[in-house]
Amino acid sequence: MHKSKTHSGAKKRFKITASGKVLRFRAYRSHILTKMTRKRKRQLHGSTLVHRSDMNRVARMLVI
């Protein structure tokens, strides 16, 4: 049996907290921000938790 490898795209995009929850970072913050309002850009700051329905998929990619 071979060793399971972590999905290299997933390890760049998700972080696991000490309590075992998974953090994700919000999309649409990379470029062409001039057309976005200040309020929209401000609301995209920070990170949020991965939804329960996506946890199995993310956990499989991160080999938890």
N, C-alpha and C positions, 0 to 999 in steps of 0.2 A: 504494500500500500504506500502510495506517495504522500509526502507532506502536503497539507492544505496551505495554499498561498493566499495572502490577503490581496484583495482587488486593489491595484495601485491607484486607481482613480478614486476609490472610496476612502482610502486612508488619507488622501489630501483634503477631502471634503467633510469628513465627520470626525468628531472627538468624543471619547467616552468619558463620562464624569466618574467621580469616585463612587457614587451610588449606583453606577451601572446604566444610567440613562445616556442617550446618544444626542449630542448637539449637532445641529446643522447651521450653516450660514446662509443668509438670504441671497437670492439671485437678483439680477438686474442692477448691480452696483459697479460694473467694470468700466463701461465707456458709453459715450453719447448721453451724458447726464444733463446737457444744457436744456433739453426739452422737458425735463422732469421738474416738477415743482419742489421747492425746499421741503415742504411737508412730506412729500412722497419719499424723498431721499433720506430724510430724518427717520421715517418709519422703517426704513430698510436697514438701519444700523443694528449692530449686535447680532446675537445668535438666538435660536429658538430650539425647542426639543423636536425630535422626529416624532411624527404621529404614530399612534399604536398600530394602525393598519399597515404601516411601512416598516415596522421594527424587524419582522422576520426577514425581509429582503435585505435590509441593511446589515443585520447580524450575520447573514450568510456571506455577504461580501467582506465583512471585517473578520470573519472566522472567530466569532466570540464563543 
